[in-house]
Amino acid sequence: MLMSRQCSRSGCAQAATVTLSYQYSKAIVWFDDLLRDRDPHSYDLCLRHSARLTVPNGWRLEDRRSPRELIYAGGPRLTG
């Protein structure tokens, strides 16, 4: 079943591809495959916004997406 949700970033109309969650007390941010259902404690981001995200100094980003998603997100770009 295909999920179709919009990126949580204000003004972005792109489809979300990743779910971002975080734990403030441990200074950690996680990227996961887009969750099946929207979670009010996380953010759904499009490919562009997830690729450009930087975490605050002292924080750690863990990418827990499936290998299929990682290959797509970080694969070479085709030009033409």
KEKE-3310 file (N, C-alpha, C; in steps of 0.2 Angstrom, whole numbers, plus 5000, padded with zeros to 4 digits):
npx = (5004:5003:5010:5005:5011:5013:5028:5034:5040:5037:5029:5033:5028:5031:5032:5033:5047:5054:5054:5057:5063:5067:5076:5077:5084:5095:5101:5100:5095:5084:5083:5071:5063:5048:5035:5021:5009:5005:5014:5012:5023:5034:5042:5038:5048:5053:5064:5073:5074:5077:5090:5097:5097:5104:5111:5111:5126:5135:5125:5119:5116:5107:5105:5092:5086:5080:5091:5087:5081:5091:5100:5093:5092:5105:5111:5119:5116:5107:5111:5105)
npy = (4994:5011:5025:5042:5057:5074:5083:5089:5101:5119:5126:5117:5107:5094:5076:5066:5056:5051:5048:5058:5058:5062:5062:5073:5073:5064:5069:5065:5061:5053:5045:5037:5024:5030:5031:5021:5026:5043:5051:5061:5065:5066:5070:5071:5071:5077:5070:5080:5089:5080:5076:5088:5091:5097:5093:5100:5106:5094:5085:5069:5060:5047:5036:5026:5020:5008:4998:4999:5011:5020:5018:5023:5037:5041:5038:5040:5054:5056:5064:5074)
npz = (5000:4995:5003:5005:5010:5014:5015:5030:5032:5032:5018:5009:4996:4992:4992:5006:5012:5022:5039:5053:5069:5086:5102:5114:5127:5125:5115:5101:5084:5073:5057:5049:5039:5030:5041:5043:5048:5052:5065:5079:5086:5078:5062:5045:5031:5015:5001:4998:5009:5019:5015:5016:5030:5045:5061:5077:5085:5094:5094:5088:5073:5067:5054:5051:5040:5028:5018:5004:5003:5007:4997:4986:4991:4992:4980:4964:4954:4939:4924:4910)
capx = (5000:5007:5008:5006:5010:5017:5034:5032:5043:5033:5029:5035:5023:5034:5030:5037:5050:5058:5052:5062:5061:5072:5076:5081:5088:5101:5104:5100:5090:5084:5079:5068:5058:5042:5030:5014:5004:5008:5015:5012:5029:5039:5041:5039:5052:5054:5071:5078:5074:5081:5097:5100:5096:5110:5109:5114:5132:5134:5119:5121:5111:5107:5100:5090:5082:5082:5096:5084:5080:5098:5103:5090:5093:5112:5114:5121:5111:5107:5110:5104)
capy = (5000:5017:5031:5048:5062:5079:5085:5093:5108:5124:5129:5112:5103:5087:5070:5064:5050:5049:5051:5061:5058:5064:5062:5079:5071:5060:5073:5061:5062:5047:5045:5030:5024:5034:5027:5019:5031:5049:5051:5068:5067:5065:5074:5068:5075:5075:5068:5086:5092:5076:5077:5095:5092:5096:5093:5105:5104:5090:5080:5064:5058:5040:5034:5019:5018:5002:4999:5001:5018:5023:5018:5028:5043:5043:5036:5045:5058:5056:5071:5073)
capz = (5000:4995:5008:5002:5014:5012:5019:5036:5031:5030:5012:5004:4994:4990:4995:5012:5010:5028:5046:5058:5076:5090:5109:5117:5133:5123:5109:5095:5079:5069:5051:5048:5033:5031:5045:5039:5050:5055:5072:5081:5089:5073:5056:5039:5027:5008:5000:4998:5016:5023:5013:5018:5037:5049:5068:5081:5088:5100:5093:5083:5068:5065:5049:5052:5034:5025:5013:4998:5004:5007:4990:4982:4993:4991:4974:4959:4950:4932:4921:4903)
cpx = (5004:5005:5009:5005:5015:5022:5031:5035:5038:5034:5031:5029:5025:5032:5035:5040:5053:5054:5057:5059:5068:5071:5081:5086:5095:5104:5105:5094:5090:5080:5077:5064:5052:5037:5024:5009:5008:5008:5016:5019:5035:5037:5042:5043:5053:5062:5075:5079:5078:5088:5100:5100:5103:5107:5113:5121:5131:5129:5122:5115:5112:5102:5098:5085:5084:5087:5093:5083:5086:5101:5100:5091:5100:5115:5116:5116:5112:5106:5108:5099)
cpy = (5006:5022:5037:5054:5068:5081:5090:5100:5113:5126:5123:5108:5096:5082:5068:5057:5047:5052:5052:5061:5060:5063:5067:5077:5068:5064:5069:5062:5056:5048:5038:5030:5027:5029:5026:5024:5037:5049:5058:5070:5066:5069:5070:5073:5072:5073:5074:5088:5087:5076:5083:5096:5092:5096:5098:5102:5100:5084:5075:5062:5051:5039:5027:5016:5011:5003:5001:5008:5022:5023:5023:5035:5046:5041:5041:5048:5057:5063:5069:5078)
cpz = (5000:5000:5004:5007:5012:5017:5024:5036:5028:5022:5007:5002:4991:4994:5001:5010:5016:5034:5050:5065:5080:5098:5112:5122:5131:5117:5103:5091:5075:5063:5050:5041:5035:5035:5041:5041:5053:5062:5074:5084:5084:5067:5050:5034:5020:5007:5001:5005:5020:5022:5015:5026:5040:5056:5072:5084:5094:5099:5088:5079:5066:5060:5049:5046:5032:5019:5006:4998:5004:5000:4986:4984:4992:4984:4969:4955:4943:4929:4913:4901)
residu = (MET:LEU:MET:SER:ARG:GLN:CYS:SER:ARG:SER:GLY:CYS:ALA:GLN:ALA:ALA:THR:VAL:THR:LEU:SER:TYR:GLN:TYR:SER:LYS:ALA:ILE:VAL:TRP:PHE:ASP:ASP:LEU:LEU:ARG:ASP:ARG:ASP:PRO:HIS:SER:TYR:ASP:LEU:CYS:LEU:ARG:HIS:SER:ALA:ARG:LEU:THR:VAL:PRO:ASN:GLY:TRP:ARG:LEU:GLU:ASP:ARG:ARG:SER:PRO:ARG:GLU:LEU:ILE:TYR:ALA:GLY:GLY:PRO:ARG:LEU:THR:GLY)
# end
